[in-house]
Amino acid sequence: MYWLDICAINQHRTEELPESFWHNAFLNAVGSIGRTLLILYPWTNPIPLTRSWCLWEIFATVSTKSKLTIVIPPQEREKFTKSLSEEFEDLMRLVGEVDVRKSTAYFAKDRKRIFAAIESHKSIKMDDLNMIVMGELRRWLIFEGLKCLTKQWPSSSSLPLPSSIFKEMNENKTEEIDSTSADHSTKKKLSNTQLIRLSNQVSRLLLEFTKYDVALDLLECAVKFGEHSEDVEEYGEEMQNVSNFLCWLLIDRSRYQRAMRLLKKHFERNKLKLGWNHDVTLQCTAHLLRCFHETGKLEAALSVGEEALSNSTLSDSNVRILELKFCVGKLLIDMSRLPEAKTYLEEAMLGCEKLGVKRHWIKMSSEAFLGKILMEQSNFDKAENAIRNALRDARIARGEDHKITLYVVV
């Protein structure tokens, strides 16, 4: 049995319900059923995540410790699989745009009463509800990504997936109501090159949701798998992307020597063969800049960043250009060039707004470091506002344990 709101609540007669209904009867009804079905349709902009009723029902499900089952209709499954393997920003947009304040209801009075119920609740506010919904979506996305990867990984491969993948999958396991429809996206076998691409995307998903060690294991495995696959180009775009993200994690784990070897191996070749406008080149540049920065080679880091930004002709809203602007801005803070740093960080934030991704990691990080600059300039009111905004968005979109959240808290 599942909670289906259209069958359980007459939304045309909610004005007859007492205020206590929202806190007591409503939550108890959802809890007594014990399961809620959340249908993400259409995948590119799921309607339930924009509706006040639905968001309140998700909260009711989680708060009563009921099971939340997330389903994508079969006709939307192909779009989801494409997002999972190719269009990473779609996934981030899904978990970054939920905001109960902007949700709608068929009757305006229902929206007001739901908002009043949230505000008067003893232990939850608007942002807390957003965090709860985002947390469930993150857990579901991790499970779906890992499930797709494990089903696609060749059983005959001499390089099996690391055990941490299956452990993480079990920890994030979600209930499925129809195994046939759930397996729809994995019936078509991927080529080895496509499998490398999927591994890269799933690794990014794990990175975004603080599963750093699992992501590192997967990237190491994907690199070895690609190197041992005859139909995968050593310097092809898929292998370069995997190598770039592996370098990001190696730097994050202070394994600078190995990261630098990999980056230097590809950097000059990428500039010559792919050019400054290519995604792979710009990613490699950002990681090289970061590696120089964190090993104290500030001038070398600045030179790499400025060379890329001056030679690329991509728009100011391109995500790789924005990443570079953030990296340069952060670097300039450590070089005590605060006015220039402030300009780069503000440009990165403005570019994220143009992208239409409300809680992009670049925007949250840029706003946090902008707060640091404003504190140095004794502009404490604006600094507090910037830091609070960054902290709120990081908690909602990435969770309490994400490095952006932890940095802002400190």
Secondary structure, DSSP 8 states (H G I E B T S, - for coil): --B-HHHH--TTSGGGS-THHHHTHHHHHHHHH-EEEEE--STTS-GGGGBHHHHHHHHHHHHTT-EEEEE--HHHHHHHHHHHHT-HHHHHHHHH---GGG-B-SSHHHHHHHHHHHHH-SS--HHHHHHHHHHHHHHHHHHHHHHHHHHHS-TT-SS---HHHHHHHHHT----S-HHHHTGGGSS---HHHHHHHHHHHHHHHHHTT-HHHHHHHHHHHHHHHHT-TTS-TTSHHHHHHHHHHHHHHHHTT-HHHHHHHHHHHHHHHHHHT-TTSHHHHHHHHHHHHHHHHTT-HHHHHHHHHHHHHH----TT-HHHHHHHHHHHHHHHHTT-HHHHHHHHHHHHHHHHHHT-TT-HHHHHHHHHHHHHHHHTT-HHHHHHHHHHHHHHHHHHH-TTSHHHHHHH-
